[in-house]
């Protein structure tokens, strides 16, 4: 190398030598137990953790509301022309409710109506309750319109057949409970004809076992469905509140306490989905949403059951035992699995939302310890919130499910955006999370969520 070439490179060499100490100073120290408080490293959580704000919960509720308010029109139209039917003086056998994404008369929509009512209570926003009142008033007006035709054509598939002539608890209980809540909150809504019709079916017409336990004859004779607790007890309890008649409370408590010995596994704190009287061995499949219906039933019953009712302590103890069992099965992501005690089954949204609501509500009512269960409920809400898409649709919900006695049946049930079971639970969960944040603020202590009071 020539002398001139070497001399030309001296400024570059000097620059490198002068910046070497600076580079050494900016290089981060090696992360180890001596240099870094490792316990403060941010975990790679799969969902938001410790970030629950009431205004953000409200945004999720608004997205769901906006979608449902558009997707469930309350309008009578001609099924052939789709033209609105405004003259109710002359009956048309071609009259239907304008098709939307969901049915206004389904049991799933009974949960949605209740969820909308609760959302107005906790947020102060009247639009949610207005959704319920407008739809139920609409149905109350359709009853007289269809009644004469339906009476002479009992099997005609009118949109009001299941309301006028219920054939199963699915037709009656959930809608009835929502109607009674609406009747109690809004005296201008005359829903009593539908309420009385539903209650007559539940009390006098639904099939029962010899001891009076509500049952079905499918898929096997003399079968108990855990789902049927929700399809009957909340309506019975609400009827007790509406009328003041003790017999409705007594019937509601009887159903809860007669289902439990047959279906509640005390060691696991979980219910099996189905029980068949003639089976000597009962396959236990702890289906998540059915356990949700059972948990929600106990919460709804305790909400209105008189403090002096002799059955109240037993219902409260069942609630606490069930909550303990569910707490042991929550996944690290905040969800629960389709089969609760089988972690290789998929994570399911509707059940997680029901648990988020029921546990938060039980905390707010003083039935469960806030410090023990508050973080669990907040984690569940954070999980659920990730399943509400930008359009307000709920993802990850298992479709309607019968009863099976093999695992494949539950493992491979489809999930679908239009599974109506997800919407009411999400509304309930969000509404109650807002109330939980009001009553039991939380903070981060040593990196984990802690309820402060």
C-alpha positions as CSV (number, residue, x, y, z in Angstrom):
1,X,0.0,0.0,0.0
2,X,1.4,3.4,-0.9
3,X,2.2,6.1,1.6
4,X,-0.4,8.4,0.0
5,X,-3.1,5.8,0.2
6,X,-2.4,5.2,3.9
7,X,-2.4,8.9,4.7
8,X,-5.8,9.3,2.9
9,X,-7.4,6.8,5.2
10,X,-6.2,8.3,8.5
11,X,-9.2,10.5,9.0
12,X,-11.5,7.5,8.6
13,X,-9.4,5.5,11.1
14,X,-9.5,8.4,13.5
15,X,-13.3,8.7,13.2
16,X,-13.7,5.0,14.0
17,X,-11.4,5.2,17.0
18,X,-13.2,8.2,18.3
19,X,-16.7,6.7,18.0
20,X,-15.7,3.3,19.5
21,X,-16.3,4.4,23.1
22,X,-19.7,5.9,22.0
23,X,-20.7,2.6,20.4
24,X,-19.7,0.7,23.5
25,X,-21.7,3.1,25.7
26,X,-25.0,2.7,23.6
27,X,-24.8,-1.1,23.3
28,X,-27.4,-2.4,25.9
29,X,-26.1,-4.5,28.6
30,X,-26.7,-8.2,28.4
31,X,-30.1,-9.2,30.0
32,X,-29.5,-11.4,33.0
33,X,-30.6,-11.6,36.6
34,X,-27.9,-9.1,37.6
35,X,-28.6,-6.4,35.1
36,X,-32.4,-6.6,34.7
37,X,-35.5,-7.0,37.0
38,X,-36.7,-10.0,35.0
39,X,-40.0,-10.1,36.9
40,X,-41.0,-6.8,35.2
41,X,-40.5,-8.1,31.6
42,X,-43.7,-7.8,29.6
43,X,-45.3,-11.2,29.0
44,X,-46.5,-12.1,25.6
45,X,-50.2,-12.3,26.5
46,X,-52.6,-13.6,23.7
47,X,-55.3,-11.1,24.7
48,X,-55.2,-7.7,26.4
49,X,-54.2,-8.0,30.0
50,X,-54.9,-5.5,32.7
51,X,-56.4,-3.0,30.3
52,X,-60.1,-2.9,31.0
53,X,-61.7,0.6,30.7
54,X,-65.4,1.3,30.9
55,X,-65.4,3.5,27.8
56,X,-63.8,0.7,25.7
57,X,-66.3,-1.8,27.0
58,X,-69.0,0.6,25.9
59,X,-67.5,0.8,22.4
60,X,-67.8,-3.0,22.1
61,X,-71.4,-2.9,23.3
62,X,-72.2,-0.1,20.8
63,X,-70.7,-2.2,17.9
64,X,-72.9,-5.1,18.8
65,X,-76.0,-2.9,19.2
66,X,-75.4,-1.1,15.9
67,X,-75.2,-4.4,14.1
68,X,-78.2,-6.0,15.7
69,X,-80.4,-2.9,15.4
70,X,-79.9,-3.1,11.6
71,X,-79.8,-6.9,11.3
72,X,-83.1,-7.5,13.1
73,X,-85.9,-5.4,11.6
74,X,-89.2,-5.3,13.4
75,X,-91.5,-5.0,10.4
76,X,-94.4,-7.1,8.9
77,X,-94.0,-7.7,5.2
78,X,-95.6,-9.9,2.5
79,X,-93.3,-12.9,1.9
80,X,-93.9,-12.8,-1.8
81,X,-93.4,-9.1,-2.6
82,X,-91.5,-8.0,0.5
83,X,-93.8,-5.0,0.7
84,X,-94.6,-3.7,4.2
85,X,-98.0,-4.7,5.6
86,X,-99.3,-1.6,7.3
87,X,-103.1,-2.4,7.5
88,X,-103.5,-4.9,10.3
89,X,-107.3,-5.0,10.0
90,X,-107.2,-7.7,7.3
91,X,-105.2,-10.8,7.8
92,X,-102.8,-12.1,5.2
93,X,-101.5,-15.7,5.4
94,X,-98.4,-14.4,3.5
95,X,-97.4,-12.1,6.3
96,X,-94.0,-12.6,7.8
97,X,-91.5,-10.7,9.9
98,X,-89.0,-9.0,7.5
99,X,-86.1,-11.5,7.4
100,X,-83.0,-10.4,9.2
101,X,-79.9,-12.2,10.4
102,X,-81.7,-13.6,13.6
103,X,-85.2,-14.5,14.7
104,X,-87.0,-12.2,17.1
105,X,-88.9,-15.0,18.7
106,X,-86.0,-17.4,19.5
107,X,-84.8,-18.3,23.0
108,X,-81.4,-16.9,22.1
109,X,-83.1,-13.6,21.5
110,X,-84.7,-13.7,24.9
111,X,-81.1,-13.5,26.2
112,X,-80.4,-10.7,23.8
113,X,-83.4,-8.7,25.1
114,X,-82.2,-9.2,28.7
115,X,-78.7,-8.2,27.7
116,X,-80.0,-5.0,26.1
117,X,-81.9,-4.1,29.3
118,X,-78.9,-4.7,31.5
119,X,-76.7,-2.6,29.2
120,X,-79.0,0.4,29.6
121,X,-79.0,-0.1,33.4
122,X,-75.2,-0.1,33.7
123,X,-74.3,2.5,31.0
124,X,-77.2,4.9,31.3
125,X,-77.7,4.8,27.6
126,X,-81.4,4.3,26.8
127,X,-81.0,3.0,23.3
128,X,-80.3,-0.6,24.4
129,X,-83.5,-0.9,26.4
130,X,-85.4,0.8,23.5
131,X,-84.3,-2.0,21.3
132,X,-85.9,-4.5,23.6
133,X,-89.1,-2.5,24.2
134,X,-89.6,-1.9,20.5
135,X,-89.2,-5.5,19.5
136,X,-91.3,-6.9,22.3
137,X,-94.1,-4.4,21.6
138,X,-94.0,-5.4,18.0
139,X,-94.4,-9.0,18.9
140,X,-97.3,-8.2,21.3
141,X,-99.1,-6.5,18.4
142,X,-98.6,-9.5,16.1
143,X,-100.2,-11.9,18.6
144,X,-103.8,-10.7,17.9
145,X,-103.0,-10.4,14.2
146,X,-102.1,-14.1,13.9
147,X,-104.1,-15.7,16.7
148,X,-107.4,-16.5,14.8
149,X,-105.5,-17.9,11.8
150,X,-103.1,-19.9,13.9
151,X,-105.9,-21.4,16.0
152,X,-107.6,-22.9,13.0
153,X,-104.2,-23.7,11.4
154,X,-102.1,-24.8,14.3
155,X,-99.3,-26.2,12.2
156,X,-99.0,-23.2,9.9
157,X,-95.5,-21.9,10.0
158,X,-96.4,-18.3,10.9
159,X,-93.7,-16.2,12.7
160,X,-95.8,-16.3,15.9
161,X,-96.5,-20.1,16.1
162,X,-94.0,-20.7,18.8
163,X,-95.2,-17.8,20.8
164,X,-98.9,-18.6,20.5
165,X,-98.6,-22.3,20.8
166,X,-95.3,-23.2,22.5
167,X,-94.3,-26.9,22.3
168,X,-91.0,-26.9,24.3
169,X,-89.3,-24.9,27.0
170,X,-87.1,-23.4,24.3
171,X,-90.1,-21.7,22.9
172,X,-91.2,-20.3,26.3
173,X,-88.8,-19.6,29.1
174,X,-86.1,-17.3,27.9
175,X,-88.5,-15.0,26.0
176,X,-90.9,-15.0,28.9
177,X,-88.2,-14.0,31.4
178,X,-87.2,-11.1,29.1
179,X,-90.8,-10.0,28.7
180,X,-91.4,-10.0,32.4
181,X,-88.3,-7.9,33.0
182,X,-89.5,-5.5,30.3
183,X,-93.0,-5.4,31.7
184,X,-91.6,-4.5,35.2
185,X,-89.4,-1.8,33.8
186,X,-91.8,-0.4,31.2
187,X,-95.4,-0.2,32.3
188,X,-96.5,1.0,28.9
189,X,-95.6,-2.4,27.4
190,X,-98.7,-4.7,27.6
191,X,-96.9,-8.0,27.4
192,X,-99.1,-9.9,29.9
193,X,-101.1,-12.0,27.3
194,X,-97.8,-13.5,26.0
195,X,-96.4,-13.8,29.5
196,X,-99.4,-15.6,30.8
197,X,-99.5,-18.0,27.8
198,X,-95.8,-18.9,28.3
199,X,-96.2,-19.4,32.0
200,X,-99.2,-21.7,31.5
201,X,-97.1,-23.9,29.3
202,X,-94.2,-24.0,31.7
203,X,-96.4,-24.7,34.8
204,X,-98.9,-27.1,33.3
205,X,-98.0,-28.5,29.9
206,X,-94.3,-29.3,29.7
207,X,-93.3,-32.9,30.2
208,X,-92.0,-33.8,33.7
209,X,-90.6,-36.8,35.6
210,X,-92.7,-38.3,38.3
211,X,-91.2,-36.0,40.9
212,X,-92.1,-32.9,38.9
213,X,-88.7,-32.3,37.4
214,X,-89.0,-30.7,34.0
215,X,-87.8,-33.1,31.3
216,X,-87.9,-34.1,27.6
217,X,-88.4,-37.3,25.7
218,X,-85.4,-36.7,23.4
219,X,-82.9,-37.9,22.5
220,X,-84.0,-40.6,25.0
221,X,-87.2,-41.0,27.1
222,X,-87.1,-39.2,30.4
223,X,-84.1,-37.0,29.7
224,X,-83.0,-34.0,31.7
225,X,-81.3,-31.3,29.7
226,X,-79.2,-28.9,31.7
227,X,-80.2,-26.2,29.2
228,X,-83.8,-26.4,30.5
229,X,-82.9,-24.8,33.8
230,X,-82.4,-21.5,31.9
231,X,-85.4,-22.3,29.7
232,X,-87.7,-22.3,32.8
233,X,-86.4,-21.1,36.1
234,X,-85.7,-17.4,35.3
235,X,-89.2,-17.0,33.9
236,X,-90.6,-18.7,37.0
237,X,-88.6,-16.5,39.3
238,X,-89.5,-13.3,37.4
239,X,-93.2,-14.3,37.5
240,X,-92.9,-14.5,41.3
241,X,-91.5,-11.0,41.3
242,X,-94.1,-9.7,39.0
243,X,-97.1,-11.2,40.8
244,X,-95.8,-11.7,44.4
245,X,-97.1,-15.3,44.3
246,X,-94.8,-17.6,46.3
247,X,-95.6,-20.6,44.3
248,X,-93.5,-19.5,41.4
249,X,-90.4,-19.1,43.6
250,X,-91.1,-22.5,45.1
251,X,-91.3,-24.1,41.6
252,X,-88.1,-22.3,40.5
253,X,-86.1,-23.5,43.6
254,X,-87.5,-27.0,43.2
255,X,-86.2,-27.3,39.7
256,X,-82.7,-26.1,40.6
257,X,-82.4,-28.4,43.6
258,X,-83.8,-31.4,41.8
259,X,-81.5,-31.1,38.8
260,X,-78.4,-30.8,41.0
261,X,-78.3,-34.2,42.7
262,X,-78.6,-35.9,39.3
263,X,-76.3,-33.7,37.2
264,X,-73.8,-31.7,39.4
265,X,-70.5,-33.4,39.9
266,X,-69.5,-32.1,43.4
267,X,-65.8,-33.2,43.1
268,X,-65.4,-31.2,39.8
269,X,-67.8,-28.4,40.5
270,X,-69.3,-29.0,37.0
271,X,-72.6,-30.2,35.6
272,X,-73.0,-32.9,33.0
273,X,-75.0,-31.9,30.0
274,X,-77.6,-34.6,30.0
275,X,-79.1,-37.2,32.4
276,X,-81.3,-40.1,31.3
277,X,-83.6,-41.8,33.9
278,X,-83.1,-45.3,32.5
279,X,-79.3,-45.1,32.3
280,X,-77.4,-47.0,34.9
281,X,-74.2,-45.1,34.0
282,X,-74.3,-41.5,32.9
283,X,-71.6,-40.4,30.5
284,X,-70.4,-37.0,31.8
285,X,-69.8,-34.4,29.1
286,X,-69.3,-31.1,30.8
287,X,-70.4,-28.9,27.9
288,X,-69.5,-25.3,28.4
289,X,-72.6,-23.5,27.3
290,X,-75.0,-25.8,29.2
291,X,-72.9,-25.0,32.3
292,X,-73.4,-21.4,31.4
293,X,-77.1,-21.8,31.3
294,X,-77.0,-23.4,34.8
295,X,-74.8,-20.7,36.2
296,X,-76.9,-17.9,34.7
297,X,-80.0,-19.6,36.1
298,X,-78.8,-19.5,39.7
299,X,-77.8,-15.8,39.3
300,X,-81.2,-14.9,37.9
301,X,-83.0,-16.8,40.6
302,X,-81.0,-15.2,43.4
303,X,-81.7,-11.7,41.9
304,X,-85.4,-11.9,42.8
305,X,-85.7,-14.8,45.3
306,X,-86.9,-13.3,48.7
307,X,-84.2,-13.2,51.3
308,X,-86.3,-15.3,53.7
309,X,-87.1,-18.1,51.2
310,X,-86.0,-21.4,52.7
311,X,-84.4,-22.5,49.4
312,X,-82.1,-19.5,49.1
313,X,-79.1,-20.9,51.1
314,X,-79.0,-24.1,48.9
315,X,-79.1,-22.1,45.7
316,X,-76.4,-19.8,46.9
317,X,-74.1,-22.7,47.9
318,X,-74.6,-24.3,44.5
319,X,-73.6,-21.0,42.8
320,X,-70.4,-20.8,44.9
321,X,-69.6,-24.5,44.3
322,X,-70.1,-24.0,40.5
323,X,-68.0,-20.9,40.4
324,X,-65.1,-22.7,42.1
325,X,-65.4,-25.5,39.6
326,X,-65.4,-23.1,36.7
327,X,-62.5,-21.1,38.0
328,X,-60.3,-24.2,38.0
329,X,-61.0,-24.7,34.2
330,X,-60.4,-21.3,32.8
331,X,-57.7,-21.3,30.1
332,X,-54.8,-19.0,30.3
333,X,-56.2,-17.0,27.4
334,X,-59.3,-16.2,29.5
335,X,-61.7,-18.4,27.6
336,X,-63.2,-21.7,28.6
337,X,-63.1,-24.8,26.4
338,X,-66.1,-26.3,24.6
339,X,-65.8,-29.3,26.9
340,X,-64.7,-27.7,30.1
341,X,-62.3,-30.3,31.4
342,X,-60.9,-31.3,28.0
343,X,-58.3,-28.7,27.1
344,X,-57.8,-30.1,23.6
345,X,-61.4,-29.1,22.7
346,X,-61.8,-25.6,21.2
347,X,-62.1,-22.3,23.1
348,X,-65.8,-21.1,22.9
349,X,-67.1,-17.6,23.1
350,X,-70.7,-17.8,24.2
351,X,-70.0,-19.8,27.4
352,X,-67.0,-17.5,28.2
353,X,-69.3,-14.5,27.9
354,X,-72.0,-16.1,30.2
355,X,-69.4,-16.9,32.8
356,X,-68.0,-13.3,32.6
357,X,-71.5,-11.9,33.2
358,X,-72.6,-14.3,35.9
359,X,-69.4,-14.2,37.9
360,X,-69.2,-10.4,37.7
361,X,-72.8,-10.1,38.6
362,X,-72.4,-12.4,41.6
363,X,-69.4,-10.3,42.7
364,X,-71.5,-7.1,42.4
365,X,-74.3,-8.6,44.4
366,X,-71.9,-9.7,47.1
367,X,-72.4,-13.5,46.5
368,X,-68.8,-14.1,45.4
369,X,-65.5,-12.7,46.8
370,X,-64.3,-9.8,44.6
371,X,-60.6,-10.3,45.2
372,X,-60.8,-14.0,44.4
373,X,-63.1,-13.8,41.3
374,X,-62.7,-10.2,40.0
375,X,-59.5,-10.9,38.0
376,X,-61.0,-14.0,36.6
377,X,-64.1,-12.1,35.3
378,X,-62.0,-9.2,33.9
379,X,-59.8,-11.8,32.1
380,X,-62.9,-13.4,30.6
381,X,-64.3,-10.1,29.4
382,X,-61.0,-9.3,27.7
383,X,-61.1,-12.6,26.0
384,X,-64.7,-12.1,24.8
385,X,-63.9,-8.6,23.5
386,X,-61.4,-9.9,21.1
387,X,-64.2,-12.0,19.4
388,X,-66.4,-9.0,18.5
389,X,-65.3,-7.9,15.1
390,X,-65.4,-4.4,13.5
391,X,-69.0,-5.0,12.3
392,X,-70.2,-6.0,15.7
393,X,-70.6,-9.7,15.0
394,X,-69.6,-12.2,17.6
395,X,-67.1,-14.8,16.5
396,X,-66.2,-18.3,17.9
397,X,-69.7,-19.3,19.1
398,X,-70.8,-22.9,18.9
399,X,-74.0,-23.4,16.9
400,X,-77.2,-24.9,18.5
401,X,-76.3,-28.2,20.1
402,X,-78.4,-31.3,21.0
403,X,-77.2,-33.9,23.4
404,X,-74.6,-36.5,22.7
405,X,-72.9,-39.4,24.6
406,X,-69.6,-39.4,22.8
407,X,-66.8,-36.8,22.7
408,X,-66.7,-36.3,18.9
409,X,-70.2,-34.9,19.0
410,X,-69.1,-31.9,21.1
411,X,-65.5,-31.6,19.8
412,X,-66.6,-30.9,16.3
413,X,-69.8,-28.8,16.6
414,X,-69.4,-25.9,14.2
415,X,-68.9,-22.3,15.1
416,X,-70.6,-19.5,13.2
417,X,-71.0,-15.7,13.2
418,X,-74.7,-16.3,13.0
419,X,-75.0,-18.5,16.0
420,X,-77.5,-16.4,17.9
421,X,-76.3,-17.8,21.2
422,X,-73.3,-15.4,21.4
423,X,-75.0,-12.0,21.2
424,X,-77.0,-11.8,24.4
425,X,-74.2,-13.2,26.5
426,X,-71.8,-10.6,25.1
427,X,-74.2,-7.8,25.9
428,X,-74.7,-9.1,29.4
429,X,-70.9,-9.6,29.9
430,X,-70.0,-6.1,28.8
431,X,-72.8,-4.5,30.7
432,X,-71.8,-6.2,34.0
433,X,-68.1,-5.6,33.4
434,X,-68.9,-1.9,33.4
435,X,-70.8,-2.3,36.7
436,X,-67.9,-4.3,38.1
437,X,-65.4,-1.5,37.3
438,X,-67.7,0.9,39.1
439,X,-68.0,-1.2,42.3
440,X,-64.7,-2.9,42.3
441,X,-61.9,-0.9,40.7
442,X,-58.7,-2.9,39.9
443,X,-55.1,-2.2,39.6
444,X,-51.8,-3.8,38.7
445,X,-49.8,-5.0,41.7
446,X,-46.5,-6.8,41.1
447,X,-47.5,-7.2,37.4
448,X,-50.8,-8.9,38.1
449,X,-54.4,-7.8,38.1
450,X,-55.7,-7.2,41.6
451,X,-59.2,-6.0,42.7
452,X,-58.7,-3.1,45.0
453,X,-61.9,-3.4,47.0
